[in-house]
Amino acid sequence: MKNHIDSYGAKPPATGATFIVGAASTAQEAGRSPASFYRDIKAGLFVPPLRIGPRRSAWVKSEVAAINAAPIR
């Protein structure tokens, strides 16, 4: 297996670790524009972000995947 290094030059965490992703990649993975994505959050259709800095938010990747895989009712 290749040693993966992300675009920032950091190695991914060990197995079982929590990955976090930013707004742009989370919106893209959900198939939504950033504006629609934030409307979904406000409407309670998507989990709110974690604040990881004064001007930075992120989402837990496993939660994003679970929401995107959930059936529509």
C-alpha positions as CSV (number, residue, x, y, z in Angstrom):
1,M,0.0,0.0,0.0
2,K,1.3,3.5,-0.9
3,N,2.1,5.9,1.8
4,H,-0.6,8.6,1.3
5,I,0.1,12.2,2.1
6,D,-2.7,14.8,1.8
7,S,-2.5,18.1,0.0
8,Y,-1.1,19.8,3.1
9,G,1.7,17.3,3.4
10,A,0.4,15.6,6.5
11,K,-0.1,11.9,6.9
12,P,-3.6,10.7,7.7
13,P,-4.3,9.5,11.3
14,A,-4.0,5.9,12.3
15,T,-6.9,3.5,11.8
16,G,-9.8,4.2,14.1
17,A,-8.9,7.9,14.3
18,T,-11.4,10.6,13.6
19,F,-11.1,12.5,10.3
20,I,-12.5,15.9,10.0
21,V,-13.4,17.7,6.7
22,G,-14.1,21.3,5.8
23,A,-17.2,22.9,4.5
24,A,-16.4,22.8,0.8
25,S,-15.6,19.1,0.7
26,T,-18.6,18.3,2.9
27,A,-21.0,20.2,0.7
28,Q,-19.5,18.6,-2.4
29,E,-19.8,15.1,-0.9
30,A,-23.5,15.9,0.0
31,G,-24.1,17.0,-3.6
32,R,-25.1,20.5,-2.6
33,S,-23.9,24.0,-3.3
34,P,-22.3,25.7,-0.3
35,A,-25.4,28.0,0.1
36,S,-27.8,25.1,-0.1
37,F,-25.6,23.1,2.3
38,Y,-25.7,25.9,5.0
39,R,-29.5,26.2,4.5
40,D,-29.8,22.4,5.2
41,I,-27.8,22.9,8.4
42,K,-30.1,25.8,9.5
43,A,-33.2,23.7,8.7
44,G,-31.8,20.8,10.8
45,L,-31.3,18.5,7.8
46,F,-27.6,18.2,8.4
47,V,-25.4,18.1,11.5
48,P,-23.9,21.5,12.6
49,P,-20.2,21.9,12.3
50,L,-17.6,21.6,15.0
51,R,-15.7,24.8,15.7
52,I,-12.0,24.1,15.4
53,G,-10.8,27.7,15.4
54,P,-12.0,31.3,15.5
55,R,-12.9,31.2,11.7
56,R,-12.8,27.5,11.0
57,S,-15.5,24.8,11.1
58,A,-15.3,21.1,10.3
59,W,-17.4,18.0,10.2
60,V,-16.6,14.4,11.3
61,K,-16.2,12.5,8.1
62,S,-17.9,9.3,9.5
63,E,-21.0,11.4,10.4
64,V,-21.1,13.0,6.9
65,A,-20.9,9.5,5.3
66,A,-23.7,8.2,7.6
67,I,-26.0,11.1,6.7
68,N,-25.3,10.7,3.0
69,A,-25.9,7.0,3.1
70,A,-29.2,7.3,5.1
71,P,-32.4,6.5,3.1
72,I,-34.7,9.3,2.3
73,R,-38.0,9.0,4.1
